[in-house]
Amino acid sequence: MNTVSKITTAILVIVISLSSCNKDKDKVEMAISDEYYVKYVVKCSQNRWYVSSFSINTDAGTKTFNDYKSTSWTQTYGPVKKGFVASATASQSPVPAIEIYVSKNQSPFALKASKTGSNQVSLSYTIDF
């Protein structure tokens, strides 16, 4: 191999290595900056009675609702980071139901967990994607 070929090969190896590092760096930066939003739905699964008492975990801590007079309640919270535990408990309804939806980086919300109980129901989901 002549000197020009060796230098050209060395330059190509350096350029390829640097471009690979930048791609990995971009992936790490994307993972660090991912934002998630959690949407809770708390309702009476039969839509005839009130879910009058429930609590949820939010980006600002636990929020509790008492004497709520509706058959369903929906609210979105965030942004939160990967590893956030979305949780909710509902009671004082004949058949309470909870649904937890998550959106990552402004994508559509996807149902991640749901549960229906017979007087009280608790549900949690840890964001791990």
Short mmCIF file of the C-alpha atoms (twelve columns), coordinates in Angstrom:
data_MODEL
# 
_entry.id   MODEL 
# 
loop_
_atom_site.group_PDB 
_atom_site.id 
_atom_site.type_symbol 
_atom_site.label_atom_id 
_atom_site.label_alt_id 
_atom_site.label_comp_id 
_atom_site.label_asym_id 
_atom_site.label_seq_id 
_atom_site.Cartn_x 
_atom_site.Cartn_y 
_atom_site.Cartn_z 
_atom_site.pdbx_PDB_model_num 
ATOM 1   C CA . MET A 1   0.000   0.000  0.000  1 
ATOM 2   C CA . ASN A 2   1.329   3.390  -0.825 1 
ATOM 3   C CA . THR A 3   1.301   6.350  1.547  1 
ATOM 4   C CA . VAL A 4   -1.721  8.035  -0.085 1 
ATOM 5   C CA . SER A 5   -3.825  4.884  0.306  1 
ATOM 6   C CA . LYS A 6   -2.821  4.543  3.950  1 
ATOM 7   C CA . ILE A 7   -3.688  8.167  4.691  1 
ATOM 8   C CA . THR A 8   -7.014  7.893  2.830  1 
ATOM 9   C CA . THR A 9   -7.880  4.703  4.729  1 
ATOM 10  C CA . ALA A 10  -6.977  6.332  8.054  1 
ATOM 11  C CA . ILE A 11  -9.121  9.370  7.290  1 
ATOM 12  C CA . LEU A 12  -12.072 7.172  6.308  1 
ATOM 13  C CA . VAL A 13  -11.767 5.166  9.525  1 
ATOM 14  C CA . ILE A 14  -11.732 8.377  11.599 1 
ATOM 15  C CA . VAL A 15  -14.739 9.839  9.759  1 
ATOM 16  C CA . ILE A 16  -16.762 6.633  10.148 1 
ATOM 17  C CA . SER A 17  -15.857 6.402  13.836 1 
ATOM 18  C CA . LEU A 18  -16.872 9.990  14.485 1 
ATOM 19  C CA . SER A 19  -20.184 9.604  12.674 1 
ATOM 20  C CA . SER A 20  -20.964 6.480  14.718 1 
ATOM 21  C CA . CYS A 21  -20.193 8.339  17.945 1 
ATOM 22  C CA . ASN A 22  -22.507 11.176 16.967 1 
ATOM 23  C CA . LYS A 23  -25.369 8.747  16.302 1 
ATOM 24  C CA . ASP A 24  -24.895 7.131  19.716 1 
ATOM 25  C CA . LYS A 25  -24.708 10.565 21.325 1 
ATOM 26  C CA . ASP A 26  -27.952 11.583 19.586 1 
ATOM 27  C CA . LYS A 27  -29.674 8.427  20.878 1 
ATOM 28  C CA . VAL A 28  -28.510 9.139  24.439 1 
ATOM 29  C CA . GLU A 29  -29.647 12.761 24.220 1 
ATOM 30  C CA . MET A 30  -33.060 11.651 22.888 1 
ATOM 31  C CA . ALA A 31  -33.493 9.187  25.767 1 
ATOM 32  C CA . ILE A 32  -32.565 11.836 28.330 1 
ATOM 33  C CA . SER A 33  -34.938 14.407 26.856 1 
ATOM 34  C CA . ASP A 34  -37.929 12.078 26.324 1 
ATOM 35  C CA . GLU A 35  -41.093 13.574 27.758 1 
ATOM 36  C CA . TYR A 36  -44.071 11.503 28.770 1 
ATOM 37  C CA . TYR A 37  -47.628 12.555 29.565 1 
ATOM 38  C CA . VAL A 38  -50.003 10.426 31.605 1 
ATOM 39  C CA . LYS A 39  -53.752 10.506 31.023 1 
ATOM 40  C CA . TYR A 40  -55.974 9.022  33.718 1 
ATOM 41  C CA . VAL A 41  -59.563 7.947  33.182 1 
ATOM 42  C CA . VAL A 42  -61.541 7.135  36.340 1 
ATOM 43  C CA . LYS A 43  -65.144 6.082  35.851 1 
ATOM 44  C CA . CYS A 44  -68.017 3.908  36.911 1 
ATOM 45  C CA . SER A 45  -67.806 1.069  34.413 1 
ATOM 46  C CA . GLN A 46  -71.604 0.899  34.202 1 
ATOM 47  C CA . ASN A 47  -72.012 4.694  33.670 1 
ATOM 48  C CA . ARG A 48  -74.920 4.810  36.137 1 
ATOM 49  C CA . TRP A 49  -73.277 5.741  39.452 1 
ATOM 50  C CA . TYR A 50  -70.714 8.257  40.621 1 
ATOM 51  C CA . VAL A 51  -67.082 7.538  41.306 1 
ATOM 52  C CA . SER A 52  -67.031 9.882  44.264 1 
ATOM 53  C CA . SER A 53  -63.592 9.243  45.744 1 
ATOM 54  C CA . PHE A 54  -60.302 8.649  43.953 1 
ATOM 55  C CA . SER A 55  -56.628 9.587  44.059 1 
ATOM 56  C CA . ILE A 56  -53.930 9.717  41.405 1 
ATOM 57  C CA . ASN A 57  -50.158 10.149 41.274 1 
ATOM 58  C CA . THR A 58  -49.056 13.197 39.268 1 
ATOM 59  C CA . ASP A 59  -45.844 15.005 38.418 1 
ATOM 60  C CA . ALA A 60  -46.628 17.251 41.418 1 
ATOM 61  C CA . GLY A 61  -47.456 14.423 43.863 1 
ATOM 62  C CA . THR A 62  -50.650 12.670 44.897 1 
ATOM 63  C CA . LYS A 63  -53.983 14.372 44.238 1 
ATOM 64  C CA . THR A 64  -57.148 13.214 45.987 1 
ATOM 65  C CA . PHE A 65  -60.702 13.921 44.899 1 
ATOM 66  C CA . ASN A 66  -63.629 13.447 47.290 1 
ATOM 67  C CA . ASP A 67  -67.351 13.933 46.730 1 
ATOM 68  C CA . TYR A 68  -66.848 14.055 42.986 1 
ATOM 69  C CA . LYS A 69  -70.263 13.920 41.323 1 
ATOM 70  C CA . SER A 70  -69.768 12.426 37.882 1 
ATOM 71  C CA . THR A 71  -69.770 9.025  36.215 1 
ATOM 72  C CA . SER A 72  -66.325 9.675  34.671 1 
ATOM 73  C CA . TRP A 73  -63.265 11.873 35.077 1 
ATOM 74  C CA . THR A 74  -60.291 12.393 32.722 1 
ATOM 75  C CA . GLN A 75  -57.160 14.459 33.180 1 
ATOM 76  C CA . THR A 76  -53.645 14.566 31.684 1 
ATOM 77  C CA . TYR A 77  -50.485 15.271 33.692 1 
ATOM 78  C CA . GLY A 78  -46.847 15.817 32.792 1 
ATOM 79  C CA . PRO A 79  -44.304 16.047 31.537 1 
ATOM 80  C CA . VAL A 80  -42.795 13.179 33.518 1 
ATOM 81  C CA . LYS A 81  -39.648 11.133 32.925 1 
ATOM 82  C CA . LYS A 82  -39.037 7.476  32.224 1 
ATOM 83  C CA . GLY A 83  -39.472 5.489  35.430 1 
ATOM 84  C CA . PHE A 84  -42.441 7.552  36.662 1 
ATOM 85  C CA . VAL A 85  -45.037 5.408  38.410 1 
ATOM 86  C CA . ALA A 86  -48.527 6.354  37.276 1 
ATOM 87  C CA . SER A 87  -51.005 5.091  39.847 1 
ATOM 88  C CA . ALA A 88  -54.623 5.565  40.831 1 
ATOM 89  C CA . THR A 89  -57.139 4.270  43.355 1 
ATOM 90  C CA . ALA A 90  -60.907 4.665  43.068 1 
ATOM 91  C CA . SER A 91  -63.639 3.739  45.537 1 
ATOM 92  C CA . GLN A 92  -67.179 4.490  46.659 1 
ATOM 93  C CA . SER A 93  -68.727 3.366  43.426 1 
ATOM 94  C CA . PRO A 94  -70.400 0.031  42.758 1 
ATOM 95  C CA . VAL A 95  -68.037 -0.798 39.882 1 
ATOM 96  C CA . PRO A 96  -65.118 1.654  39.556 1 
ATOM 97  C CA . ALA A 97  -62.725 1.404  36.614 1 
ATOM 98  C CA . ILE A 98  -59.330 3.011  35.981 1 
ATOM 99  C CA . GLU A 99  -57.458 3.405  32.712 1 
ATOM 100 C CA . ILE A 100 -53.904 4.740  32.384 1 
ATOM 101 C CA . TYR A 101 -52.717 6.062  29.013 1 
ATOM 102 C CA . VAL A 102 -49.207 7.307  28.194 1 
ATOM 103 C CA . SER A 103 -47.872 9.537  25.414 1 
ATOM 104 C CA . LYS A 104 -44.157 9.776  24.600 1 
ATOM 105 C CA . ASN A 105 -42.771 12.862 22.876 1 
ATOM 106 C CA . GLN A 106 -46.158 14.086 21.601 1 
ATOM 107 C CA . SER A 107 -47.145 10.722 20.140 1 
ATOM 108 C CA . PRO A 108 -50.773 9.573  20.442 1 
ATOM 109 C CA . PHE A 109 -51.832 8.248  23.838 1 
ATOM 110 C CA . ALA A 110 -51.673 4.473  24.215 1 
ATOM 111 C CA . LEU A 111 -53.574 2.465  26.821 1 
ATOM 112 C CA . LYS A 112 -50.969 0.946  29.158 1 
ATOM 113 C CA . ALA A 113 -53.098 -0.419 32.005 1 
ATOM 114 C CA . SER A 114 -56.752 -0.808 32.955 1 
ATOM 115 C CA . LYS A 115 -58.661 -2.445 35.755 1 
ATOM 116 C CA . THR A 116 -62.231 -2.700 37.014 1 
ATOM 117 C CA . GLY A 117 -63.096 -3.513 40.609 1 
ATOM 118 C CA . SER A 118 -66.161 -4.236 42.670 1 
ATOM 119 C CA . ASN A 119 -66.083 -1.370 45.222 1 
ATOM 120 C CA . GLN A 120 -62.463 -0.301 45.148 1 
ATOM 121 C CA . VAL A 121 -59.757 -0.622 42.514 1 
ATOM 122 C CA . SER A 122 -56.058 0.251  42.478 1 
ATOM 123 C CA . LEU A 123 -53.809 0.320  39.434 1 
ATOM 124 C CA . SER A 124 -50.247 1.366  38.633 1 
ATOM 125 C CA . TYR A 125 -47.981 1.463  35.606 1 
ATOM 126 C CA . THR A 126 -44.258 2.287  35.495 1 
ATOM 127 C CA . ILE A 127 -43.142 4.119  32.363 1 
ATOM 128 C CA . ASP A 128 -40.377 2.001  30.874 1 
ATOM 129 C CA . PHE A 129 -40.263 2.596  27.123 1 
# 
